Amino acid sequence: MAMTNKNVRVENDFLGGKELPIEAYYGIQTLRAVENFPITGYKIHESLIRAFAIVKKAAALANTDVGRLELNKGGAIAEAAQEILDGKWHDHFIVDPIQGGAGTSMNM
């Protein structure tokens, strides 16, 4: 990741580089999804974002409980999911609700 100025950062993938806002918690794959799937012009509804966070938190806690996920990683995932549930990161979910079918873009 290279820095170009104080307002943007540059991320690179196999297709090349893209500038992203420095404060963005999403990365180049999310930005490419926004560019590739400009279908409705809407963002993902808050209730779907919350549902994803509930599933992610539950999966992290369950996998930690059964020893399939390290405690520190499971705790970090659960904490991040709770922050999403609290509404902290909703502005960073920028992909179109119709994103190619599999929902991959939302998970990136």
Secondary structure by P-SEA (a helix, b strand, c coil): cccccccbbbbbcccbbbbccccccccaaaaaaaaacccccccccaaaaaaaaaaaaaaaaaaaaaccccaaaaaaaaaaaaaaaacccccccccccccccccccccc
